[in-house]
Amino acid sequence: MTDDVAAARAAAEEKSVFSHAPVAPDATAAYGDHPDQVIDFYAPRRQGGPGGPAPVVLVLHGGAWRAPYDRGHISPFADFLAHRGFAVASAEYRRGGDDDSVAGRWPDTFDDVAAALDALPALVRELLPQADPRRTVLTGHSAGGHLALWAAARHVLPAGSPWRAGSPAALRGVVALAPIADLAVADKLDVCGGAVRQLLGEEEHFAERQPYADPALLLPTGIATTLVQGRADLVVPQVVAESYADAAAKAGEMVGVTLLEDVGHFPLIDPAADACAVVVEEIAQLAW
């Protein structure tokens, strides 16, 4: 495939995922005082799986940790999951500045993801009585995939980290979708226009903060983890996911990697794409 054809296909995939109208949640709850510290909840639209209370899927949206990209663009994916029997929680978090030039906020972005995960079980019990918070799968796309992998690894953060958890998160597993899973590799590839460097900071900040933020350095987690990656992804190339999986193997942990042929970055969260059904199956395998 020529570069022009690949770029045209990637553009069409992006146009498709952003063509869906946002889907309003059934409820929204705050997990902090900042306007971005909220979680949208989608009740299961039908019975799924073997019966009993619905599993919970916590969704972390992508967008290179930049402010213009909020949870609205992933709400059709959240609704898609709800129509397949899952109780869905879609968490917002603080991102970069008001324009597209800054990725993430240190430490706010990480503060928020940790707080959202900690608050989730009580909020699910309050707002989704038909759900079982003991069966929670964490998923995220792109930058959200990075945050999902990071959130599942809080118990192996360096001592003294404000986000370190005393025990592994009560998760059935993690399904990371085209994740920015290895920050060093992603930085070298200039993924999302230098977003990794912006998230962690330049020079001395990068080296200082990387051990606290890079999922590829926070292994093994002991939590079942699957990466779903399009082979034709031009935004977060396949090598980023493979580097994380290699790091996990060296740490004595097997991470599943599902590679999808002729699939780019956005079909994984696009209800109109076949790849989205594959993602649902990967989540279901862990949830049930």
C-alpha positions as CSV (number, residue, x, y, z in Angstrom):
1,M,0.0,0.0,0.0
2,T,1.4,3.4,-0.9
3,D,1.8,6.1,1.7
4,D,-0.9,8.2,0.0
5,V,-3.4,5.3,0.1
6,A,-2.6,4.6,3.8
7,A,-3.0,8.2,4.7
8,A,-6.3,8.4,2.9
9,R,-7.6,5.4,4.7
10,A,-6.5,6.7,8.1
11,A,-8.2,10.0,7.4
12,A,-11.4,8.1,6.5
13,E,-11.2,6.1,9.7
14,E,-10.8,9.3,11.7
15,K,-13.7,11.0,10.0
16,S,-16.0,8.0,10.7
17,V,-15.3,7.8,14.4
18,F,-15.9,11.5,14.8
19,S,-19.0,11.5,12.7
20,H,-21.1,9.8,15.5
21,A,-23.2,12.1,17.7
22,P,-22.2,12.1,21.3
23,V,-24.5,9.8,23.4
24,A,-25.7,11.3,26.7
25,P,-25.1,9.2,29.8
26,D,-27.7,7.9,32.2
27,A,-26.0,9.6,35.1
28,T,-22.9,11.7,35.8
29,A,-21.1,11.9,39.2
30,A,-18.2,13.9,40.4
31,Y,-15.1,12.2,42.0
32,G,-13.5,15.6,42.8
33,D,-14.1,19.3,42.8
34,H,-12.7,20.2,39.4
35,P,-15.2,20.3,36.5
36,D,-13.2,17.7,34.7
37,Q,-13.3,15.3,37.7
38,V,-16.5,13.5,36.6
39,I,-17.6,10.0,35.4
40,D,-20.4,9.3,33.0
41,F,-22.4,6.2,33.6
42,Y,-24.3,4.1,31.1
43,A,-26.6,1.3,32.3
44,P,-26.6,-2.0,30.5
45,R,-29.2,-2.0,27.7
46,R,-29.6,-5.7,27.7
47,Q,-28.6,-8.8,29.6
48,G,-25.1,-10.0,28.5
49,G,-23.0,-13.0,29.3
50,P,-24.0,-15.8,31.5
51,G,-26.4,-13.8,33.6
52,G,-26.3,-12.1,37.0
53,P,-25.2,-8.5,37.6
54,A,-23.5,-6.8,34.7
55,P,-19.7,-6.4,34.6
56,V,-18.4,-2.9,34.7
57,V,-16.1,-1.4,32.0
58,L,-14.2,1.7,33.0
59,V,-13.4,3.7,29.8
60,L,-10.5,6.2,29.5
61,H,-10.7,8.3,26.4
62,G,-7.7,9.2,24.2
63,G,-6.7,12.4,22.4
64,A,-3.1,12.7,23.3
65,W,-3.9,14.0,26.8
66,R,-4.9,17.3,25.1
67,A,-7.8,19.5,26.2
68,P,-9.8,19.6,22.9
69,Y,-10.4,15.9,23.1
70,D,-12.8,15.0,25.9
71,R,-14.9,12.0,26.7
72,G,-17.6,13.1,24.3
73,H,-15.9,11.5,21.3
74,I,-15.8,8.1,23.0
75,S,-19.4,8.2,24.2
76,P,-20.7,6.2,21.2
77,F,-18.2,3.5,22.1
78,A,-19.5,3.6,25.7
79,D,-23.1,3.3,24.5
80,F,-22.0,0.4,22.2
81,L,-20.6,-1.5,25.2
82,A,-23.8,-0.8,27.2
83,H,-25.9,-2.3,24.4
84,R,-23.9,-5.4,24.7
85,G,-24.7,-5.9,28.3
86,F,-22.0,-4.0,30.1
87,A,-22.3,-1.3,32.7
88,V,-20.1,1.5,31.5
89,A,-18.2,4.2,33.3
90,S,-16.5,6.8,31.2
91,A,-14.1,9.0,33.2
92,E,-13.0,12.5,32.4
93,Y,-9.7,13.8,33.6
94,R,-7.7,17.0,33.4
95,R,-5.7,17.4,30.2
96,G,-3.5,20.0,28.6
97,G,-4.2,23.7,28.0
98,D,-7.2,25.1,26.2
99,D,-5.7,24.8,22.8
100,D,-4.1,21.8,21.0
101,S,-0.5,22.7,21.9
102,V,0.0,21.1,25.3
103,A,-0.5,17.4,26.2
104,G,-1.5,16.6,29.8
105,R,-0.9,18.2,33.1
106,W,1.7,17.1,35.6
107,P,0.6,15.8,38.1
108,D,-3.1,16.6,37.6
109,T,-3.8,14.1,34.9
110,F,-2.4,11.2,37.0
111,D,-4.1,12.5,40.2
112,D,-7.4,12.3,38.4
113,V,-7.1,8.9,36.9
114,A,-6.0,7.5,40.3
115,A,-8.9,9.2,42.1
116,A,-11.4,8.1,39.5
117,L,-10.4,4.5,39.9
118,D,-10.5,4.7,43.6
119,A,-14.0,6.3,43.6
120,L,-15.5,4.0,41.0
121,P,-16.8,1.0,43.2
122,A,-18.8,3.2,45.5
123,L,-20.2,5.3,42.6
124,V,-21.2,2.1,40.7
125,R,-23.0,0.7,43.8
126,E,-24.9,4.0,44.1
127,L,-25.7,4.7,40.4
128,L,-25.7,1.3,38.7
129,P,-27.4,-1.2,41.1
130,Q,-27.6,-3.7,38.3
131,A,-23.8,-3.9,38.0
132,D,-21.1,-5.8,39.9
133,P,-18.1,-3.6,40.7
134,R,-16.1,-6.8,41.6
135,R,-16.1,-7.6,37.9
136,T,-14.5,-4.5,36.4
137,V,-12.4,-4.3,33.3
138,L,-10.4,-1.2,32.5
139,T,-10.1,-0.1,28.9
140,G,-8.7,3.0,27.2
141,H,-7.8,4.1,23.7
142,S,-4.5,5.7,22.7
143,A,-3.5,8.1,25.5
144,G,-6.3,6.6,27.4
145,G,-4.7,3.2,26.8
146,H,-1.6,4.5,28.4
147,L,-3.6,5.7,31.4
148,A,-5.4,2.4,31.7
149,L,-2.1,0.5,31.8
150,W,-0.7,3.0,34.3
151,A,-3.7,2.8,36.6
152,A,-3.5,-1.0,36.7
153,A,0.2,-0.7,37.8
154,R,-0.1,1.7,40.7
155,H,0.8,-1.0,43.2
156,V,4.3,-1.3,41.5
157,L,5.0,2.4,41.3
158,P,8.2,3.5,43.0
159,A,8.1,3.9,46.8
160,G,7.1,7.4,47.7
161,S,4.9,8.0,44.7
162,P,1.7,9.8,45.7
163,W,-0.3,7.4,43.4
164,R,1.2,4.2,44.7
165,A,-1.5,1.7,45.9
166,G,-0.9,-0.8,48.7
167,S,-2.3,-3.6,46.7
168,P,-3.3,-4.4,43.0
169,A,-6.5,-2.8,41.8
170,A,-9.5,-5.0,42.0
171,L,-9.7,-5.5,38.2
172,R,-10.6,-8.5,36.1
173,G,-8.2,-7.2,33.6
174,V,-7.1,-4.4,31.2
175,V,-7.8,-4.1,27.5
176,A,-5.7,-1.3,26.1
177,L,-6.6,-0.1,22.6
178,A,-3.7,1.2,20.4
179,P,-2.1,2.3,23.7
180,I,0.8,4.7,24.1
181,A,2.2,1.9,26.2
182,D,5.9,2.6,26.1
183,L,6.7,6.3,26.6
184,A,10.3,6.1,25.6
185,V,9.5,4.4,22.2
186,A,6.6,6.7,21.6
187,D,8.8,9.7,22.3
188,K,11.4,8.6,19.9
189,L,8.7,8.2,17.2
190,D,7.3,11.6,18.0
191,V,3.8,10.1,18.5
192,C,1.0,12.6,18.4
193,G,3.4,15.5,17.7
194,G,5.6,15.3,20.7
195,A,2.8,14.6,23.2
196,V,4.8,12.3,25.4
197,R,7.5,15.0,25.8
198,Q,4.8,17.5,26.7
199,L,3.2,15.2,29.2
200,L,6.4,14.5,31.1
201,G,8.3,17.7,30.4
202,E,11.6,18.4,28.7
203,E,15.0,17.1,29.5
204,E,15.5,16.6,33.3
205,H,11.8,16.4,34.0
206,F,11.4,13.6,31.4
207,A,14.0,11.4,33.1
208,E,12.8,12.2,36.6
209,R,9.1,11.5,35.8
210,Q,9.3,8.6,33.5
211,P,9.7,5.9,36.2
212,Y,6.4,7.2,37.7
213,A,4.5,7.4,34.5
214,D,5.7,4.8,31.9
215,P,3.7,1.6,31.9
216,A,6.6,-0.2,30.2
217,L,8.7,0.4,33.4
218,L,5.9,-0.7,35.8
219,L,6.0,-4.5,35.3
220,P,4.9,-7.1,36.1
221,T,1.5,-6.1,37.4
222,G,-0.1,-9.5,37.9
223,I,-3.3,-8.2,36.2
224,A,-4.5,-9.9,33.0
225,T,-3.7,-7.5,30.2
226,T,-4.5,-7.5,26.5
227,L,-3.4,-5.0,23.9
228,V,-5.5,-4.6,20.8
229,Q,-3.6,-2.9,17.9
230,G,-4.3,-2.2,14.3
231,R,-1.4,-3.2,12.0
232,A,-2.1,-0.1,9.8
233,D,-2.1,2.4,12.7
234,L,-0.2,5.5,11.6
235,V,-1.0,7.4,14.9
236,V,0.4,5.0,17.4
237,P,2.5,2.4,15.5
238,Q,2.4,-1.3,16.2
239,V,6.0,-1.2,17.6
240,V,4.8,0.8,20.6
241,A,2.5,-2.0,21.8
242,E,5.1,-4.7,20.9
243,S,7.7,-2.9,22.9
244,Y,5.4,-3.0,26.0
245,A,4.7,-6.7,25.4
246,D,8.4,-7.4,25.2
247,A,9.1,-5.5,28.4
248,A,6.3,-7.5,30.1
249,A,7.9,-10.8,28.9
250,K,11.3,-9.8,30.2
251,A,9.6,-9.1,33.6
252,G,8.1,-12.6,33.6
253,E,4.5,-11.6,32.5
254,M,2.6,-12.6,29.4
255,V,0.6,-9.9,27.8
256,G,-1.8,-10.7,25.1
257,V,-1.5,-8.8,21.8
258,T,-4.3,-8.9,19.3
259,L,-3.2,-7.5,16.0
260,L,-5.8,-6.6,13.4
261,E,-5.0,-6.5,9.7
262,D,-5.9,-3.5,7.6
263,V,-7.0,-1.6,10.7
264,G,-5.8,1.8,11.8
265,H,-6.0,3.8,14.9
266,F,-9.7,4.8,15.2
267,P,-11.8,1.7,14.2
268,L,-11.1,0.2,17.6
269,I,-13.6,2.6,19.2
270,D,-15.9,3.1,16.1
271,P,-19.2,1.3,16.5
272,A,-19.5,1.3,12.7
273,A,-16.3,-0.7,12.4
274,D,-15.8,-4.5,12.6
275,A,-12.8,-3.9,14.8
276,C,-15.0,-2.6,17.5
277,A,-16.8,-6.0,17.8
278,V,-13.4,-7.6,18.3
279,V,-12.7,-5.2,21.2
280,V,-16.0,-6.1,22.8
281,E,-15.1,-9.8,22.6
282,E,-11.7,-9.1,24.3
283,I,-13.4,-7.2,27.1
284,A,-16.0,-10.0,27.5
285,Q,-13.4,-12.7,27.8
286,L,-12.0,-10.9,30.9
287,A,-15.2,-9.6,32.3
288,W,-17.2,-12.9,32.4
